[in-house]
Structures are given as C-alpha cells and as structure tokens.
Amino acid sequence: MDKQQRQDILTLSWSIHDDVEQAVLKHPASENDADWPQKQRLLLADMALHLLQTALKPGELQKDKLANNLNAILTLSDSFIEHVDLKAVSDKLYQLESEHES
C-alpha cells in the first residue's frame, strides 16, 4: 500500500468514525434497556475504526494503542460471543504486556 492509499483510507475512516460516534451519542439506550446490544454494536464499530486507524497510522505501530483497541473490542464482544471468555483474553493481553515492559 502506498502512502496516498494509506492516507485516503485514514481520511475516510475518520469521516466514518464521526458518523458512528454521533450515532452512539444519539442512541437513547442505557445499560438496562432492551436496545442496549444495538448501542454496544455501534460502540464495537467505533472501536474497530480506532483499530484500523492504529494499524494504518504511519510510523511504528504503537503497541499500547493496539492493546487498548483490542481490549475495547474484546470487552464489547464478550457479551456477543458466549463460548469464549473474552474478558479473560483481554486480561491476559494486559498481563503479557506488563510482563514484557518489566
């Protein structure tokens, strides 16, 4: 991927991100509402866009941002995927990261 393609994708992702973020802010559901999973799906899309931006940002991959993106995606996905404890996977991710920094 050349620099221009990368920049075009990043620019488009910020436009999409703004739309998704506005949809999240306008969504009326709170944690105990029946529509809460729909709001969580919007948040998941928001976090997926952040992951895209982290992955394509020029320069070295910022591992702390990558870990934060993955944590958010795993945490939000935990309620949608029943057969895997994604929260435990996320916890392990941070445990490994902190061990690596020591």
Summary of the structure (lengths in Angstrom):
residues: 102
radius of gyration: 15.6
end to end distance: 34.9
largest distance: 45.8
contacts: 249
relative contact order: 0.11
helix: 75%
strand: 0%
